[in-house]
Amino acid sequence: MNNLRGLALSLTLLLLLAPAALAGETPGPPCAPGETAGPPCSQAVSSASAEPGDMNTPPSNEVDLTTVVEVVQLALSLF
């Protein structure tokens, strides 16, 4: 009887949480400059007024110790 109850609980959780895990992010429409009524822009609007000598560099991929500690704490809190 306990096995059947555990199986039913597992299947119920699976059916409740699977749609959220499998759902994808839908792309939003491109944003218009000055529009404030719609959802946030899906892509950044580039400005044509860049200063001479400015370089667009991608963000660094550095991982700091705080991020690692937070991830470890989150993982340990699950058990």
C-alpha positions in Angstrom: 0.0 0.0 0.0 2.9 2.4 0.8 4.4 1.6 -2.6 1.2 2.5 -4.4 0.9 5.8 -2.4 4.5 6.7 -3.2 3.9 5.9 -6.9 0.8 8.0 -7.0 2.5 10.9 -5.3 5.5 10.7 -7.7 3.2 10.6 -10.8 1.2 13.6 -9.4 4.3 15.7 -8.9 5.6 14.7 -12.3 2.4 15.8 -14.0 2.3 19.0 -12.1 5.9 20.1 -12.6 6.6 18.7 -16.1 4.8 21.5 -18.0 6.8 24.2 -16.2 10.1 22.4 -16.8 9.4 21.8 -20.5 8.0 25.2 -21.3 10.1 27.4 -23.5 10.5 31.1 -23.5 8.6 32.7 -26.3 10.3 35.5 -28.3 8.8 38.9 -27.8 8.2 41.5 -30.5 10.9 43.9 -31.3 10.6 47.1 -29.3 9.9 50.5 -30.6 11.9 53.5 -29.2 10.0 55.3 -26.5 7.3 52.6 -26.1 6.5 52.1 -22.4 3.2 50.3 -22.5 4.4 47.0 -23.8 6.6 44.2 -22.3 10.3 44.6 -21.9 12.3 44.5 -25.2 13.6 41.2 -26.3 16.7 42.8 -27.8 18.6 45.9 -27.0 18.1 49.0 -29.1 21.5 50.2 -30.4 22.2 53.8 -30.3 23.9 55.4 -33.3 25.6 58.1 -31.1 28.7 56.1 -30.1 31.7 58.2 -29.3 34.8 57.7 -31.4 37.1 55.2 -29.8 34.4 53.4 -27.9 34.6 49.7 -28.1 31.7 47.3 -27.6 33.2 44.4 -25.6 31.3 41.4 -24.4 30.9 40.9 -20.7 33.5 38.9 -18.9 32.9 35.3 -18.0 34.5 35.5 -14.6 32.8 33.6 -11.7 33.3 35.1 -8.3 33.5 33.2 -5.0 30.1 34.5 -3.9 28.3 32.9 -6.8 30.0 29.6 -6.2 29.1 29.7 -2.5 25.4 30.6 -3.3 25.1 27.7 -5.7 26.6 25.2 -3.2 24.2 26.5 -0.5 21.3 26.1 -2.8 22.3 22.6 -3.8 22.8 21.6 -0.1 19.5 23.0 0.9 17.7 20.6 -1.5 18.9 17.6 0.6 
